[in-house]
Amino acid sequence: MTSAESAVRARAFDLLARDEALAGIVHGVFDGAPPRASAPFVTVGGVEGRDWGTKDRAGREVRVTLVLAGVGGTVDDSAADRIERVVATMRGRAGGWTIVSARTIRTRLGFAREGGWRHEMIVQCRCLEA
């Protein structure tokens, strides 16, 4: 069986990559940091997990980092808003697990000297073995 961490990461990537509205805003969705890509783009970054479950079912709480990278001195919130909408659809079956909840628990926005910016979103998913 796939680990809950791998299942959540794959589901996040699949949903973001297939979202047509997001595709109209960014140049791509990448599994990890792309070697070369022009901003704006989205990356599905690292995951971390910990034990979480019920009395009768094993489970994991998984946190996945989604990064929206952009250019310019101002942030275009339309892509971040779209990512939030996709996160809301993450519940469901994923690689031998069932994602029972998914929500953004933390965001971080930073600007680079060169004029770029980086918007990180930490998404928490609670998963039960299917």
N, C-alpha and C positions, 0 to 999 in steps of 0.2 A: 504494500500500500504506500502511496505517496505521503510524505510528511505534510502536516497541516501548513507548515511554512511554505513549502513548495506549491501546494494547492492554492493558497491565498495569493501568492505572487503571480502564479500563472493566470488565475481568474482576473486579477486586477489588470494585468497586461492585455489579456484577451478582450475584456470589456472596453478598455480605453482605446485599443487599436482599432476596434470595430465601430466606434462611435463616429458617425458621419458628421455630426455637428462639431465635435472636437477637431476632426480632420480638416474642417473648413477654417479653423482658427490657427492651428499649429502646423509645423512642417513635418512632424512625425512623432510617433510614440516608440520609445526604444526600451529594450530589456537591458537595463544597466546603462552606464555612460557611453554614449556613442563616440566612435573615434573622430568623426567629423560630421557635424550637423549645423545647419544655420538655424538660429533662434527665430521664433520661439519653438520649443520642442518640449516633450514630456519624457521623463525617464521613470521607470519602475526600479527603485533602488533596493536597499537591503531590507531584510526581514528579521524579526526576533520573535521568539515564542516562549511561552511559559505554560505550566500546567493550569488547566481550567476544565472543569467538568461537573457532572452531577453524581449523585450517589450510585446510579446504575449505568452511566455512560462516560467513557473517557472523552476528554476534550482538551483543547489548546486555545489560549488567547494569543493571537498573532498580531504583530504590528508591522505594517509595511510602509516604507517611505516612498512617496510620490513627489517628484520634483518637476516644476514648471520653470524652464529657463527662458529668459527673454532679453531683449535689447532695448536701449533707450533709457531716458531718465524717468519715465513714468510707467507704471504697471497697468497692463490691460487685464482687468478683472474678468473678462468674459470667459477666458480659458479656465481660470480657477473656478469660476462658478459652474462651468460645464463639468469639470472633474468632480466637484462636489455632487452633482446630479448623478454621475456614473457611480460614485461610491455608494450612493443610496440604493443602487440596484445589485450590489455584490452578494446579497443573501441568496442562498440556494446551494445546490450540489456542486462540489469541487473536489475531484480526485480522491474519492473515498471518504470525504468529509462533507458535513453540511455546515455552511456558514449561517449561523443563526442571528448574528447581528454584525453590522458594519457601520462605523461612524468615524468622522474625523475628530481626533482628540487634541491635536496641536497643529498650529501652523507657524511658520517662521518666514519672514521676508527680509532679504538682504540685498544690498546694492554693491556693485563692484566699481572700482575707480574708472574702468574703461567705459562705463555707461550701461553695463548689463545688470540684470537682476536675477534673483533666484528665489522662488517661492516653494518652500518645502511643506508638505502635508503629511502628517503621521496618521495613518488610518488603523484603527483597532478593530479586529474581527474576532469574534468568539465562535469557535468551531466545535462541533461534536462529531465523533466517529459515526459514519453512516451505517 
